[in-house]
Amino acid sequence: MPQHNPPHPSRFPRRTVHLDFHTGPQIPGVGEDFDPTAFAQTFRDAHVDSVTVFAKCHHGRLYYDTARPERHPGLAPDLDLLAEQIDALHSVGIRAPIYLSLQVDEYAAREHPEWIAVGEDLKLARWSASAFDPAWHTMDLSSPYADYFADQLDEVLRRFSPVDGIFIDMCWDQPSASRWAIDGMRREGLDPADADHRNRYATLVARRYMARYSAMVEKALPPDAVQGVWYNSRPKTGLSEERQYVRHVEIEGLPTGGWGYAFLPYVARFVRPLGLPTLSHTGRFHESWGDNAALKPRAALLYECAQMLSQGLTRGVGDVLHPRGAPSPAVYELIGSVYGHIAKCEPFVDGGRIVSEVAVIADPALGDNPGASNIGAVRALQQLRVQFDVVPPTSELSPYRVVVVPEAVTVDDALAEHLQRYREAGGAVLLIGPALLRGGTEPALPDLPVQELAPAPAGESFLACTGVAGVPEDFPVISYGSRLTARALPGAEVLARVVAPYFPRSWDRFCGHSYTPPADLTDEVAVAVGDSVAVITVPLLEAFHEHGLEAYRQLLGAALDRLLPAPLLRAGGPLHLETSVVRTATGTVVHLISFVPARETPTLDLVHDPFPLVDVPVSLRLDTAPRSVRLEPAGEELSWEHDGQYLHVRVTVLEGHAMLVVEHD
């Protein structure tokens, strides 16, 4: 296949399109409207620098010149669609990574039903319980299907080497009770009748095929490649063990497709400390993949791409190519209008690094599902303008000024000792709920500001706050969930005490609609601060996620203010304002993002318009006065003041995203 002006392989893509092409075998005339020149120009005009194109789809069909019987029957015999797509894109300097579906393959499932994964109930793994629903089967990679896929991959690599990258989809751990899986488990000394062993074997199978396929792909990459193979649907929390198989990371997360708007801020903060180039995917769809005939509002796509930019990720938008092979002008007018803004912003953060002061410990076993406490942490900390990362318990903590340990984290001996070493080196720690107890019994750290820690009796309680901005001191606030009892030590600053109800609510003894009213202040504390440590005895982050009570965020903010009295950034404006801080070779950039998702269907949050920021105060901790302060990409010079510790400016942003660019020594 001829190659014209291929893009430089060492440049990681910045503005990409993931071009889905799951085309059923009954579709005729596949690619009949494909025009190489128009195809390439569409993406170039939309500021796209990489397009992921299909070698193999979920239907198990192939889209290139091959003698294999899986070639799509609707593809004209003389049309090598994938080759022409790659050639056309390369001719205008656009990368073309290649997509192959792995665990979903309807052709293989039909021809070799024995290769389909089997549940412990001996039912075939399928996305529907009925044989008469349209649904995908899930293949078993412990079966000969692994070799079948390897042959397909080998042909693609030989045909198109050197490749710009390979995207292998549908790669989750798939337990199976097939004869191949049972034999494999027995060889490994595992018990096939044990569900945990089946899960362990599924992970082992996945990592073995990743090692095998990665070795194949590596031989087909150019010498200076930065993008290799990506295994989609793997949990990002497993990257500490699986990064050996990949050169980069891709985060799939369509906010309207079930992931929600809290997903990317969580996963991005977990992935970026790993230091791997990372690409994030949203979609142009109103809802999710396959919603081909619906477009999302421009404001939503701008919000999502601005979020990616602000989190130090490169941008990806999912689309579905029509079976006839011609991109939709409406789709690329939408994508191009957003990517044009992003392209103007990129030079100001090139080579920069996100600055974070706070680390939130997360349990890697959660996978890509943040859980209630982590979603609560992300939302609360974003609203408090805290600059933070999400890290595993084994992470190096020295770069951070404060470590937050949420209530969902189990503090074992190793983590407790890790936190104590960090604290002895000058760091501060905030422990919440059960994280206060090491192994569930002993205080997690010495010299806590409280004593007599123990599980409290079940039942509601209330919090009486003192010295918490925005929370009235004479109004006890309901506290949801189980808590720990604790009493303050002398010298501790108490921010919240426990107020007991008149009596616990029960079926035969209750008052009012929801809970028994608060009665008397107790000597128990709920939030206390000592020397470089703060404790919160109630599940504050989970409660904030589930109930959204403003006082919970304010309590968290008050505790952090004591541990981090001079934060990197302070900003006024509406609560939903999202911020991040980037250090560059010439100064500091502050991203300001202002959009408001609204729940408009029973399950869908939508964004229609930017929310203007008008004369919002922003203060950036800066040791010396800056050389210049501008609002970009508009190029607007701003008035500023410097008080010796902070730079103070006021900004107006009408279009939803802008960057405060501060040049300094």
ABEGO torsion letter per residue (X at the ends): XBBBGBBBAABBBABBBBBBBBBBAABBGBGAABBAAAAAAAAAAAGBABBBBBABBAAGBBABBBABAABBAABBAABBAAAAAAAAAAAAGBBBBBBBBBABBAAAAAABAAABBBBAAGBBBBABABAABBBBBBBBAABAAAAAAAAAAAAAAAAAOBBAEBBBBGABBBBBABAAAAAAAAAAGBBAABAAAAAAAAAAAAAAAAAAAAAAAAAABBAABABBBBBBGBBAAAAAAAAAABABBBBBBBAAAGAEAAAAAAAAAAAAAAGBBBBBBBBABABBBGBAABBBBAAAAAAAAAAAAAAGBBBBBBBBBBAAGBBBAAAAAAAAAAAAAAAAAAAAABGBBBBBABBBBBBAAAEABAEAAAAAAAAAAAAAGBBBBBBBAABBAAABABBBBBAABBBBAAAAAAAAAAAAAGBBBBBBEAAABBGGABBABBGBABBGBBBBBBEBBBBBBBGBBGBBAABBBBBBEBBBBBBBBBGBBBABBBBBBABBBBAABBBEAABBBBBBBBABBABBBBBGBBBBABBAAAAAAAAGBAAAAAAAAAAAAAABABBABBBBEBAABBBBBBBBAAEBBBBBBBBBBBBABAABBBBABBBBBBGBBBBBBBABBBABBBBOAAGBBBBBBBAGABBBBBBBBAAGBBBBBBBBX
